[in-house]
Amino acid sequence: MAFEEYVRSEVVADYAEGFLTRREALRRLMLLGVGATAAGAVLAACGGGSPKSSAASTTTAPSTSGTTAAGGAVAPVGPAPLATEAVAFPGPAGQLTGSWSAAPAPKGAALVIHENQGLTPHFVSLPGRLAASGYSALAVDLLSRKGGTGAFSDPAAATAALTAIPLPDLVADMESALTEVLHRVGRHKAGVMGFCFGGGLVWSLLAAGEARLAAACPFYGPLPDNHDFSGAKAAVLAFYGETDARVDATRDAAVAALAAADLPHEIKTEPRAGHAFFNETKPTFVRAAAADAYAAVLDWFGRYLS
């Protein structure tokens, strides 16, 4: 599935689930290059429930399915994060930026690939959780070519800008970010984890033949049209949500491609969980599934990075 098609389908799905009003869904589809008439027809065909929160016209409200942290926000799974720092490093088309956290006694390292709204606060802090669990981590900002995620006050505009970047450029930026990770951690092995759009980019990184990765954990990522992983060497642990029909439709093809490439792999489908179940800032957050997945990632990294 082309990434443009995937992101558009995600807007339609959010509208059908009641996370977006019709007006906001139309706006987002038009930012993604869909004409007003075509966008209206697509939304009319899929139906759409009543908005699930008063904030649905512009954003989505955090789930109430988890415990809350100070200030009423939903607390993420995993340990309390270590400090992160904003970093900059060379990329193929100029400076790349990201969020870095160093583990005191690292067992390995990880590259984190964000969702389609860029390096949001969830992904800024995620390296700190991984570092607290023993894995130094870098979350790269793939909107660096567009001035960085911070240049966009409208998340939908950030998504449109990210989707407009050609896939080869995104892969090149991820490869540069992996180079930075390996430079910072020396002898340690590195893995990658990505989410939604970023999960699809993890598959694309494997398809590009990135052989420096020892482990890969795509979370509910759409399988790209090119899914020949024969040039990769990573052990792959892929996550899906039981009710995430759009991405689950690509699961069997992913399994077949992993088997054809003879890569060590496991597939975890989290019960009673849908798309974006790991992100505590989303209404689809499912604490039990996120906690199980985080523990599984640490076990996988322990097996293949340590």
Buried (B, 14 or more C-beta within 10 A) or exposed (E): BEBBEBBBBBBBBBBBBBBBBBEBBBBBBBBBEBEEEEBBEBBEEEEBEEBBEEEBBEBBBBBEBBEEEEEEEBEBBBBEBBEBEEBEBEBEEEEBBBBBBBBEEBBBBBBBBBBBBBBBEBBBBBBBBBBBBBBBBBBBBBBBBBEBBEEBEBBBBBBBBBBEBEBEBBBBBBBBBBBBBBEBBEEBBBBBBBBBBBBBBBBBBBBBEBEBBBBBBBBBBBBBEEBEBEEBBBBBBBBBBBBBEBBBEBBEEBBEBBEEBEBBBEBBBBEEBBBBBBBBBBBBBBBBBBBBBBEBBBEBBBEBBE
